[in-house]
Amino acid sequence: MTDASIDGYAAALFEIARAEKVLGRVQDELFRFSRAVDSAPELRSALTDPAATADAKEALVVQLLEGRAHPVSVQLVNLVVGGGKARELTRIVDAFVLRATTAGEAAVAEVRVAEAMTEEQRTRLAAVLTKVKGRPVDVKVIVDPTVLGGAVTTIGDEVYDGTVRRRLETLRANLTAG
């Protein structure tokens, strides 16, 4: 799929979510769903299986998201999946998120943690990152069991590794160097 096609889908998702006045919520839900698909090979296979009908794939999306996500989010995922673009879901959603955050002039921070963050923790982290970056930061949390403690935060091409593993590696390097 070309970048122009990805941008076209992202623009369509953006305009629909903005027109429905649910841009922030839909942005968050699509981001989390695309990451869930990336981390679940069986789900990714089910959504990209050429032998499965578009109706079957859309029914799966409804089963997974209905009651857990805004109806617009469900419709937008089905727009992508039903259009046969499930393989490009993450790229489309990333372009959509970039478009949405650019419209709001906020940076996006992808934060990988071992366990879900509370809303209070997420708000505090957003405030700290906003201060560091000098502009609003939209925090997108991804629960990643490979993170053994702490968090890995990515904003654009900057990576802040505050994991226990990284701290131990730094400590080990300091001990062996001295």
C-alpha positions as CSV (number, residue, x, y, z in Angstrom):
1,M,0.0,0.0,0.0
2,T,1.4,3.4,-1.0
3,D,2.0,6.2,1.4
4,A,-0.7,8.2,-0.5
5,S,-3.2,5.4,0.2
6,I,-2.3,5.3,3.8
7,D,-2.6,9.1,4.1
8,G,-5.9,8.9,2.3
9,Y,-7.3,6.4,4.8
10,A,-5.8,8.4,7.7
11,A,-7.4,11.6,6.4
12,A,-10.8,9.9,6.0
13,L,-10.6,8.5,9.6
14,F,-9.6,11.9,10.9
15,E,-12.4,13.8,9.1
16,I,-15.0,11.3,10.3
17,A,-13.8,11.4,13.9
18,R,-13.6,15.2,13.9
19,A,-17.0,15.6,12.4
20,E,-18.5,13.3,15.0
21,K,-16.7,15.4,17.7
22,V,-15.0,12.3,19.2
23,L,-11.5,12.8,17.8
24,G,-9.5,12.4,21.1
25,R,-11.4,9.3,22.2
26,V,-11.3,7.6,18.8
27,Q,-7.6,8.4,18.4
28,D,-6.8,6.7,21.7
29,E,-9.1,3.7,20.9
30,L,-7.7,3.1,17.4
31,F,-4.1,3.4,18.6
32,R,-4.7,0.8,21.4
33,F,-6.6,-1.5,19.0
34,S,-3.9,-1.4,16.4
35,R,-1.3,-2.2,19.0
36,A,-3.4,-5.1,20.3
37,V,-3.6,-6.5,16.7
38,D,0.2,-6.1,16.3
39,S,0.8,-8.1,19.5
40,A,-1.8,-10.9,18.8
41,P,-0.7,-12.9,15.8
42,E,-3.9,-15.0,15.8
43,L,-6.0,-11.8,15.7
44,R,-3.9,-10.3,13.0
45,S,-4.2,-13.5,10.9
46,A,-8.0,-13.5,11.3
47,L,-8.3,-9.9,10.2
48,T,-6.0,-10.4,7.2
49,D,-7.0,-13.9,6.1
50,P,-7.8,-13.7,2.4
51,A,-10.2,-16.7,2.7
52,A,-12.4,-14.9,5.3
53,T,-15.2,-12.7,4.0
54,A,-15.3,-9.0,4.8
55,D,-18.5,-9.7,6.7
56,A,-16.8,-12.2,8.9
57,K,-13.9,-9.9,9.6
58,E,-16.3,-7.0,10.4
59,A,-18.3,-9.3,12.8
60,L,-15.0,-10.1,14.6
61,V,-14.2,-6.4,15.0
62,V,-17.7,-5.8,16.4
63,Q,-17.4,-8.7,18.7
64,L,-14.1,-7.4,20.0
65,L,-14.9,-3.7,20.3
66,E,-18.7,-3.3,20.8
67,G,-19.4,-1.9,24.2
68,R,-15.7,-1.3,24.8
69,A,-15.1,1.4,22.2
70,H,-17.1,4.3,20.8
71,P,-19.3,3.3,17.9
72,V,-17.3,5.6,15.6
73,S,-14.1,3.7,16.5
74,V,-15.8,0.4,15.6
75,Q,-17.0,1.8,12.3
76,L,-13.6,3.2,11.4
77,V,-11.8,-0.1,12.2
78,N,-14.4,-1.8,10.0
79,L,-13.8,0.8,7.2
80,V,-10.1,-0.3,7.2
81,V,-10.7,-4.0,7.7
82,G,-13.7,-4.2,5.3
83,G,-11.7,-2.3,2.7
84,G,-9.1,-5.1,2.8
85,K,-6.5,-2.9,4.4
86,A,-6.1,-4.8,7.7
87,R,-2.4,-5.5,7.0
88,E,-1.8,-1.7,7.0
89,L,-4.0,-1.0,10.1
90,T,-1.0,0.1,12.2
91,R,0.4,2.4,9.5
92,I,-3.0,3.9,8.8
93,V,-3.7,4.5,12.5
94,D,-0.2,5.9,13.1
95,A,-0.8,8.4,10.2
96,F,-4.2,9.2,11.7
97,V,-2.7,9.8,15.1
98,L,-0.1,12.0,13.6
99,R,-2.7,14.0,11.7
100,A,-4.9,14.3,14.9
101,T,-2.1,15.4,17.1
102,T,-0.7,17.9,14.5
103,A,-4.2,19.4,14.4
104,G,-4.1,19.8,18.1
105,E,-0.3,20.7,18.1
106,A,0.3,18.0,20.7
107,A,3.2,15.5,20.6
108,V,2.5,11.8,20.9
109,A,4.3,9.8,23.6
110,E,4.1,6.0,23.2
111,V,4.7,4.6,26.7
112,R,5.4,0.9,27.1
113,V,4.7,-0.5,30.6
114,A,4.4,-3.9,32.2
115,E,1.0,-3.1,33.8
116,A,-1.7,-0.7,33.0
117,M,-1.3,2.8,34.4
118,T,-4.0,4.5,36.4
119,E,-5.5,7.7,35.0
120,E,-3.7,9.7,37.7
121,Q,-0.4,8.2,36.7
122,R,-1.1,8.9,33.0
123,T,-2.0,12.5,33.8
124,R,1.1,13.1,35.9
125,L,3.3,11.6,33.2
126,A,1.6,13.7,30.5
127,A,2.3,16.8,32.7
128,V,6.0,16.0,33.1
129,L,6.4,15.2,29.4
130,T,4.6,18.4,28.5
131,K,7.0,20.4,30.6
132,V,10.0,18.6,29.1
133,K,8.8,19.0,25.5
134,G,7.4,22.6,25.9
135,R,4.1,21.6,24.3
136,P,1.2,19.4,25.1
137,V,1.9,15.6,25.0
138,D,-0.7,13.0,24.4
139,V,0.3,9.8,26.3
140,K,-0.6,6.5,24.6
141,V,0.0,3.6,27.0
142,I,0.8,0.1,25.7
143,V,0.9,-2.7,28.2
144,D,4.0,-4.8,27.2
145,P,4.8,-7.8,29.4
146,T,8.4,-7.7,28.2
147,V,8.9,-4.5,30.2
148,L,10.0,-5.8,33.5
149,G,9.5,-2.6,35.5
150,G,9.4,1.1,34.8
151,A,8.6,2.4,31.3
152,V,10.0,3.0,27.8
153,T,8.7,6.3,26.4
154,T,9.1,7.2,22.7
155,I,8.3,10.7,21.4
156,G,9.1,10.9,17.8
157,D,12.6,9.6,17.4
158,E,13.5,10.3,21.1
159,V,13.5,7.3,23.5
160,Y,13.5,7.6,27.3
161,D,14.2,4.2,28.8
162,G,13.3,4.2,32.5
163,T,13.0,0.4,32.8
164,V,14.5,-1.6,35.6
165,R,16.5,-3.6,33.0
166,R,18.1,-0.4,31.7
167,R,18.9,0.8,35.2
168,L,20.6,-2.5,36.0
169,E,22.6,-2.4,32.7
170,T,23.8,1.1,33.5
171,L,24.7,0.1,37.1
172,R,26.6,-3.0,35.7
173,A,28.5,-0.9,33.2
174,N,29.4,1.7,35.9
175,L,30.7,-1.1,38.2
176,T,32.8,-2.8,35.5
177,A,34.2,0.5,34.2
178,G,35.3,1.7,37.6
